[in-house]
Amino acid sequence: MVFILSIFALFMAMKFNELDLSIGGYLLVDKPYNWTSFDVVGRVRWALRKKYGHKFKVGHAGTLDPLATGLLIICSGPFTKKIFEYQDMEKEYTGVFTLGGFRPSFDKETDITETFPTNHITDEMLQEATKQFIGNIEQIPPAHSAIKVDGKRAYESARKGVEIEMKPRQVVIKTMEVKRLDEVNVAFKVVCEKGTYIRSLARDFGTALGSAAYLDSLVRTRIGPYELKDAINVDDLIDERL
């Protein structure tokens, strides 16, 4: 029998001591800020080894950048074979774009290198700009990403100041909603298919407005039918027993 960890399953495990992730399953985890996805995998693997006394195969289904938070699906044992199934599911994100500043990483990993005007941007312009990003679009991934270029992770070269030619790719954005919070901050909600870079969307959105923009914050709220509200905090997971 395979036990699937959710808030309900964790409660049942605590009550009846039945949860045994060692035979395979998945975890819905709320990835902390400044953690890599591999940090979460390592923590879960360590916890399993500590509890059961031997190594386990553990992987994640879809990377989240360190500065992003939200839903991460962690698979163990036989369920690692299902990782690609989870990766192929549509994703939902919420967060904030900040207008007027350009950052080479398209998020707050790097400093602002250029500033652009924002006082010409109206609410109507914000809504109109979203239309060009819905559907099948071409997107250039950030140089500060894990995509391999000439056998190396792009971010490794980018962080050394080496210029990299990132090739455009086709992605699908199903819905995009925006709401102005103040003069420079815009809240968004995006539903998209795999391979979409929300950081690149931030950059392109700023350009479409005749300005610039970067990703101020990002939360993955859903992967297919799995929702962030059902995920568990990493520390709580380990404290309460796997």
C-alpha positions as CSV (number, residue, x, y, z in Angstrom):
1,M,0.0,0.0,0.0
2,V,1.3,3.4,-0.9
3,F,0.5,6.3,1.5
4,I,0.2,9.8,0.0
5,L,1.1,12.6,2.3
6,S,-1.2,15.6,2.6
7,I,-2.4,17.4,5.7
8,F,-5.1,14.8,6.2
9,A,-2.6,11.9,5.7
10,L,-0.2,13.5,8.2
11,F,-3.0,13.7,10.8
12,M,-3.9,10.1,10.2
13,A,-0.2,9.1,10.5
14,M,0.2,10.9,13.7
15,K,-2.9,9.3,15.1
16,F,-2.4,5.7,13.9
17,N,1.3,5.7,13.1
18,E,0.6,4.2,9.7
19,L,2.5,6.5,7.3
20,D,5.4,4.7,5.7
21,L,7.0,6.9,2.9
22,S,9.8,4.3,2.6
23,I,7.7,2.2,0.3
24,G,7.0,5.1,-2.1
25,G,4.8,8.1,-2.3
26,Y,4.7,11.9,-2.8
27,L,4.8,14.9,-0.5
28,L,3.2,18.3,-1.1
29,V,5.7,20.7,0.3
30,D,5.7,24.5,0.7
31,K,9.2,25.4,-0.4
32,P,10.7,28.0,1.9
33,Y,12.2,31.3,0.6
34,N,15.9,31.1,-0.2
35,W,15.9,27.3,-0.4
36,T,16.6,25.5,-3.6
37,S,14.4,22.7,-4.7
38,F,17.3,20.4,-4.2
39,D,17.6,21.7,-0.6
40,V,14.1,20.4,0.0
41,V,14.9,17.0,-1.6
42,G,18.1,16.7,0.5
43,R,16.1,17.5,3.7
44,V,13.5,14.9,3.0
45,R,16.1,12.3,2.0
46,W,18.0,12.9,5.2
47,A,14.9,12.6,7.3
48,L,14.0,9.3,5.6
49,R,17.5,7.9,6.1
50,K,17.4,9.0,9.7
51,K,14.1,7.2,10.3
52,Y,14.7,4.0,8.4
53,G,18.5,3.7,8.5
54,H,19.3,3.5,4.8
55,K,19.3,5.6,1.6
56,F,16.2,6.4,-0.4
57,K,15.6,7.6,-4.0
58,V,14.0,11.1,-3.7
59,G,13.3,13.7,-6.4
60,H,11.2,16.7,-7.1
61,A,8.7,17.4,-9.9
62,G,9.5,20.9,-11.2
63,T,12.2,23.3,-10.0
64,L,11.3,26.5,-8.1
65,D,14.0,29.3,-8.0
66,P,15.5,30.0,-4.6
67,L,13.7,33.4,-4.3
68,A,10.3,31.7,-5.1
69,T,8.1,29.9,-2.6
70,G,5.2,27.6,-2.9
71,L,4.2,24.1,-4.0
72,L,6.9,21.6,-4.7
73,I,6.0,17.9,-5.2
74,I,8.6,15.6,-3.7
75,C,8.6,11.9,-4.8
76,S,10.2,8.9,-3.1
77,G,10.8,5.3,-4.1
78,P,8.8,4.0,-7.1
79,F,7.0,7.3,-7.3
80,T,10.1,9.0,-8.7
81,K,9.0,7.3,-12.0
82,K,6.0,9.6,-12.0
83,I,8.0,12.9,-11.8
84,F,7.6,13.6,-15.5
85,E,3.8,13.2,-15.2
86,Y,3.7,15.9,-12.5
87,Q,6.0,18.1,-14.4
88,D,3.7,18.0,-17.5
89,M,0.8,19.3,-15.5
90,E,-0.3,23.0,-15.8
91,K,1.0,25.4,-13.1
92,E,-0.6,28.3,-11.3
93,Y,1.5,31.2,-9.9
94,T,0.8,34.4,-8.1
95,G,3.2,37.2,-7.2
96,V,4.3,40.8,-7.9
97,F,6.0,42.5,-10.8
98,T,7.9,45.7,-10.0
99,L,8.0,48.2,-12.8
100,G,10.7,50.7,-13.7
101,G,13.9,48.7,-13.0
102,F,15.9,46.3,-15.0
103,R,17.8,43.5,-13.3
104,P,20.0,41.0,-15.3
105,S,18.5,38.0,-13.5
106,F,14.9,39.4,-14.1
107,D,14.4,39.0,-10.3
108,K,16.0,40.3,-7.1
109,E,19.0,38.0,-7.3
110,T,20.9,40.8,-9.1
111,D,21.0,44.6,-8.6
112,I,19.1,47.1,-10.7
113,T,21.4,48.2,-13.5
114,E,19.0,50.5,-15.4
115,T,15.9,52.5,-14.6
116,F,13.0,53.4,-16.8
117,P,10.0,55.8,-16.5
118,T,6.6,54.5,-15.2
119,N,4.5,57.6,-14.9
120,H,3.0,57.0,-18.4
121,I,1.6,53.6,-17.4
122,T,-2.1,53.5,-16.9
123,D,-4.4,50.8,-15.6
124,E,-5.8,50.4,-19.1
125,M,-2.3,49.8,-20.5
126,L,-1.6,47.1,-17.8
127,Q,-4.8,45.2,-18.9
128,E,-4.1,45.6,-22.6
129,A,-0.5,44.4,-22.3
130,T,-1.6,41.0,-20.8
131,K,-3.3,40.1,-24.1
132,Q,-0.1,39.6,-26.0
133,F,1.1,37.0,-23.5
134,I,-1.9,34.7,-23.6
135,G,-1.7,31.6,-25.8
136,N,1.3,30.1,-27.5
137,I,4.1,32.6,-27.3
138,E,7.9,32.7,-27.8
139,Q,9.9,33.4,-24.7
140,I,13.7,33.8,-24.1
141,P,14.7,32.1,-20.7
142,P,16.8,34.1,-18.2
143,A,20.6,33.7,-18.5
144,H,20.4,33.2,-14.7
145,S,18.6,29.8,-15.1
146,A,19.5,26.1,-14.9
147,I,19.1,25.5,-18.6
148,K,22.3,23.9,-20.0
149,V,24.2,25.9,-22.7
150,D,27.2,24.2,-24.2
151,G,27.1,21.6,-21.4
152,K,27.0,24.1,-18.5
153,R,24.2,25.5,-16.4
154,A,23.5,29.0,-17.8
155,Y,23.6,30.6,-14.4
156,E,27.1,29.4,-13.8
157,S,28.4,31.4,-16.8
158,A,26.0,34.4,-16.1
159,R,27.3,34.7,-12.5
160,K,30.8,34.9,-13.8
161,G,29.9,37.8,-16.2
162,V,30.1,35.6,-19.3
163,E,27.5,36.6,-22.0
164,I,25.3,33.7,-23.1
165,E,23.0,33.5,-26.0
166,M,19.7,32.1,-24.8
167,K,17.6,30.7,-27.5
168,P,13.8,31.4,-27.6
169,R,11.4,28.6,-26.9
170,Q,7.6,28.1,-27.3
171,V,5.6,28.2,-24.1
172,V,1.8,28.3,-23.4
173,I,0.2,30.8,-21.0
174,K,-3.5,30.0,-20.5
175,T,-4.5,33.0,-18.3
176,M,-2.8,36.1,-17.0
177,E,-4.5,38.6,-14.6
178,V,-2.9,41.7,-13.2
179,K,-3.9,44.3,-10.6
180,R,-2.1,47.5,-9.8
181,L,-1.0,47.8,-6.2
182,D,0.7,51.1,-6.4
183,E,2.7,53.2,-8.8
184,V,5.3,50.5,-9.5
185,N,4.0,47.2,-8.1
186,V,1.6,45.0,-10.0
187,A,0.1,41.8,-8.6
188,F,-0.4,39.0,-11.0
189,K,-1.9,35.5,-11.4
190,V,-0.7,33.2,-14.2
191,V,-1.8,29.8,-15.3
192,C,0.7,28.2,-17.7
193,E,2.1,25.0,-19.1
194,K,5.6,23.6,-18.3
195,G,8.7,25.4,-19.3
196,T,7.3,28.9,-18.7
197,Y,9.6,31.3,-17.0
198,I,7.7,33.9,-14.9
199,R,10.9,35.9,-14.6
200,S,11.0,36.3,-18.4
201,L,7.3,37.1,-18.4
202,A,8.1,40.0,-15.9
203,R,10.9,41.3,-18.2
204,D,8.7,41.1,-21.3
205,F,5.7,42.6,-19.6
206,G,7.8,45.7,-18.6
207,T,9.0,46.0,-22.2
208,A,5.5,45.8,-23.5
209,L,4.6,48.8,-21.3
210,G,7.5,50.9,-22.7
211,S,9.4,50.5,-19.4
212,A,11.0,47.6,-17.6
213,A,10.0,45.2,-14.9
214,Y,11.4,42.4,-12.7
215,L,9.9,39.7,-10.6
216,D,9.6,40.9,-7.0
217,S,7.9,37.8,-5.5
218,L,6.6,34.5,-6.8
219,V,4.4,31.8,-5.2
220,R,3.5,28.5,-7.0
221,T,-0.1,27.9,-5.8
222,R,-1.0,24.8,-7.9
223,I,0.4,22.0,-10.0
224,G,-2.4,20.2,-11.8
225,P,-5.0,19.2,-9.2
226,Y,-2.6,19.7,-6.3
227,E,-2.8,22.9,-4.3
228,L,-0.5,24.8,-2.0
229,K,-3.2,24.9,0.7
230,D,-2.7,21.2,1.1
231,A,1.1,21.4,1.4
232,I,3.1,21.1,4.6
233,N,6.0,23.2,5.9
234,V,9.4,21.4,5.6
235,D,10.2,21.8,9.3
236,D,6.8,20.7,10.4
237,L,7.1,17.6,8.2
238,I,10.3,16.5,9.8
239,D,9.3,17.5,13.4
240,E,6.1,15.5,13.2
241,R,7.7,12.4,11.6
242,L,7.6,11.2,8.0
